[in-house]
Amino acid sequence: MHTRMTNKTAAALVPLLLVFALAAGCKKKTVEITPAMASSDEALYKLGEEAIKHDMEKGILYLRQVIDSFPKSFYAQRAKLLIADAYFRKGDDTNMLLASAEYREFIRTYPYSPSAAYSQYQVALTFYKKILKPGRDPSKTIQALAEFKKVITDFPGSDQAKEAQAKIKDCEERLAAHNAEIAISYYKRRAYKASISRLTEIMTSYPEYSRLDKIYYYLGDCYFKLNVIDQAVPYFTKVVTDYSGRSMAKRASGRLKEIEARKTAVSKAKAKVKAKPEDKKSRP
């Protein structure tokens, strides 16, 4: 009996060795945790918090132990966020995916936490950070937009909801610019009906787009090229009246003068046609 107790005491005093297989590269890293540390969520968290500053993998091992050993602890929540933030700071595609997964898991595990709104905002940022320039694949912009909208829907009273609103505007601006490039490329290839379809979609879906003057002008010019003058005029007029200081206003004004000149020419031609029978009657 005495031997058993002695063995148990000795075993308890030997530091616990935790070995984790790290997914990336299948390397193994070890961290040493004493029984005193293992019994304290705060002690483990502080170890991880300090370690993660200079050795992310080692810090994450400590923080994972907090989550596994004390799942309902306040420090487990903080550990989860610290891990997600560490991945996020790395910034590359792989770590952004890991960050997104950690933030999503945080929301599922702690849906009523004050940090849930922050986590959803960070999920959106993992896509937003990878947005490409207009003309390139807009999928990340579309995903970011959906996630920012989720911040406002799920956490309307949060500080992150206000920040998300500005990001939504930027995402919509980028998507509108992307669609505008496609629409104008159709226009240049004389695919006027396809261009009209895209331009109309931009006008209705992105009413705050900063270059609506361009959208209205090309809509007008598509109808002008198709010789549907009555539909072209309102768009040109809107550009001239609402965006008078922009270069598109000058071009739209030129088109309106051209349309007016055409109408005058047509009126004169019709007047001549009407006058001809009268001239014949008046001859002796």
Summary of the structure (lengths in Angstrom):
residues: 284
radius of gyration: 33.2
end to end distance: 145.9
largest distance: 146.4
contacts: 851
relative contact order: 0.04
helix: 76%
strand: 4%
